[in-house]
Amino acid sequence: MLVTGGNRGIGRAIVERFLADGHKVASFSRSGDAPDGALGIACDVSDPAAVDSGFAAAEAAHGPVEVLVSNAGLTRDTLVLRMTEEDWSGVLDVNLTGSFRVAKRAAKSMIRGRWGRIVFTGSVVGLYGSPGQVNYSASKAALVGLARSLTRELGGRNVTANVVAPGFIETDMTAVLSDDLIAKYRAATPAGRLGRADEVAATVAFLASDQAGFISGAVIPVDGGLGMGH
Ligand SMILES: NC(=O)c1ccc[n+]([C@@H]2O[C@H](COP(=O)([O-])OP(=O)(O)OC[C@H]3O[C@@H](n4cnc5c(N)ncnc54)[C@H](OP(=O)(O)O)[C@@H]3O)[C@@H](O)[C@H]2O)c1
């Protein structure tokens, strides 16, 4: 199993859940750090050569990647009139094109092995929209098209591709937001609280399992009801 962005936040919880379930897990991050028991590989997903060599290292240690969780992501929030080309392309290159790169690389051996699970970490704001996040929201919405097209290409080979769409989850990414904004998100969430990374990991673990073999091209919210209807 390979998780990108597995050293912190939601990705770390996914790695820890897979390890607890008894799987061999590799993790990509820029630092190369990973939870104890996982194989940490330094790989910036915005670098195609690093993705290729990172996969080679994971495959050399664990064999072909049968489960891929493309979770690495970042935000560069600002209002649209202030958003620079660099703010836009920096986010798109990691969140969307990075996901394409790792999915393409993983698909090869999944097709050969006639089994595979691809899960993308999207976001509630992909379909809900969010002021100050046109780059981030667009990158996450595009993952739906990516997963659905992969489903149509690879579905017959027993490979599924799905998007998990977390709402507001307590991690480094959200720790930088103002108390005001956090209070607004909490109020807008019917569950009345923020989510935990392990709650996203539980959904990813299900989508990666044999039981989820007939679920593909789906967008599964883990958002306490924040995005209902979107
Ligand atoms: N927290 C939320 O409320 C929330 C809600 C919806 C969706 N999400 C999504 O969930 C995912 C994880 O978010 P998080 O909250 O756990 O964020 P986080 O704590 O900021 O962690 C982001 C992870 O992505 C990795 N990463 C960033 N850029 C990378 C790159 N170029 N190459 C490789 N790895 C890279 C980081 O590792 P290094 O920095 O060490 O490279 C880190 O492991 C993201 O896709 C995010 O958009 C989060």
The ligand as a MOL file (V3000), in Angstrom:
LIG
                    3D

  0  0  0     0  0            999 V3000
M  V30 BEGIN CTAB
M  V30 COUNTS 48 52 0 0 0
M  V30 BEGIN ATOM
M  V30 1 N -7.6820 19.0740 7.1440 0
M  V30 2 C -8.8230 19.2450 6.5010 0
M  V30 3 O -9.7730 19.8230 7.0350 0
M  V30 4 C -8.9930 18.7080 5.1090 0
M  V30 5 C -10.2850 18.7700 4.5750 0
M  V30 6 C -10.5080 18.2760 3.3060 0
M  V30 7 C -9.4740 17.7330 2.5870 0
M  V30 8 N -8.2160 17.6860 3.1130 0 CHG=1
M  V30 9 C -7.1720 17.0890 2.2850 0
M  V30 10 O -6.5910 16.0160 2.9670 0
M  V30 11 C -5.2240 15.8640 2.5590 0
M  V30 12 C -4.3370 15.8620 3.7850 0
M  V30 13 O -4.5360 17.0880 4.4530 0
M  V30 14 P -4.0700 17.3570 5.9610 0
M  V30 15 O -5.1090 18.1960 6.5760 0
M  V30 16 O -3.6430 16.0910 6.5890 0 CHG=-1
M  V30 17 O -2.8400 18.3150 5.6370 0
M  V30 18 P -1.4100 18.5010 6.3060 0
M  V30 19 O -1.4540 18.1200 7.7430 0
M  V30 20 O -1.0090 19.8610 5.9140 0
M  V30 21 O -0.5400 17.4160 5.5200 0
M  V30 22 C -0.3070 17.5350 4.1440 0
M  V30 23 C 0.4960 16.3390 3.7040 0
M  V30 24 O 0.7780 16.4400 2.2950 0
M  V30 25 C 2.1820 16.2930 2.1050 0
M  V30 26 N 2.6240 17.0590 0.9500 0
M  V30 27 C 2.3650 18.3670 0.6600 0
M  V30 28 N 2.9380 18.7190 -0.4850 0
M  V30 29 C 3.5870 17.6090 -0.9480 0
M  V30 30 C 4.3630 17.3290 -2.1060 0
M  V30 31 N 4.6180 18.2670 -3.0340 0
M  V30 32 N 4.8520 16.0720 -2.2560 0
M  V30 33 C 4.6130 15.1190 -1.3430 0
M  V30 34 N 3.8870 15.3190 -0.2370 0
M  V30 35 C 3.3860 16.5530 -0.0390 0
M  V30 36 C 2.7980 16.7920 3.4060 0
M  V30 37 O 4.0840 16.2480 3.6300 0
M  V30 38 P 5.4190 17.1610 3.5850 0
M  V30 39 O 5.0240 18.5700 3.8620 0
M  V30 40 O 6.3200 16.5670 4.6050 0
M  V30 41 O 5.8940 16.9410 2.2050 0
M  V30 42 C 1.8130 16.2330 4.4270 0
M  V30 43 O 2.0720 14.8800 4.7030 0
M  V30 44 C -4.9320 17.0080 1.5830 0
M  V30 45 O -5.0750 16.5600 0.2610 0
M  V30 46 C -6.0220 18.0090 1.9270 0
M  V30 47 O -6.3070 18.8320 0.8380 0
M  V30 48 C -7.9540 18.1620 4.3660 0
M  V30 END ATOM
M  V30 BEGIN BOND
M  V30 1 1 1 2
M  V30 2 2 2 3
M  V30 3 1 2 4
M  V30 4 1 4 5
M  V30 5 2 4 48
M  V30 6 2 5 6
M  V30 7 1 6 7
M  V30 8 2 7 8
M  V30 9 1 8 9
M  V30 10 1 8 48
M  V30 11 1 9 10
M  V30 12 1 9 46
M  V30 13 1 10 11
M  V30 14 1 11 12
M  V30 15 1 11 44
M  V30 16 1 12 13
M  V30 17 1 13 14
M  V30 18 2 14 15
M  V30 19 1 14 16
M  V30 20 1 14 17
M  V30 21 1 17 18
M  V30 22 2 18 19
M  V30 23 1 18 20
M  V30 24 1 18 21
M  V30 25 1 21 22
M  V30 26 1 22 23
M  V30 27 1 23 24
M  V30 28 1 23 42
M  V30 29 1 24 25
M  V30 30 1 25 26
M  V30 31 1 25 36
M  V30 32 1 26 27
M  V30 33 1 26 35
M  V30 34 2 27 28
M  V30 35 1 28 29
M  V30 36 1 29 30
M  V30 37 2 29 35
M  V30 38 1 30 31
M  V30 39 2 30 32
M  V30 40 1 32 33
M  V30 41 2 33 34
M  V30 42 1 34 35
M  V30 43 1 36 37
M  V30 44 1 36 42
M  V30 45 1 37 38
M  V30 46 2 38 39
M  V30 47 1 38 40
M  V30 48 1 38 41
M  V30 49 1 42 43
M  V30 50 1 44 45
M  V30 51 1 44 46
M  V30 52 1 46 47
M  V30 END BOND
M  V30 END CTAB
M  END
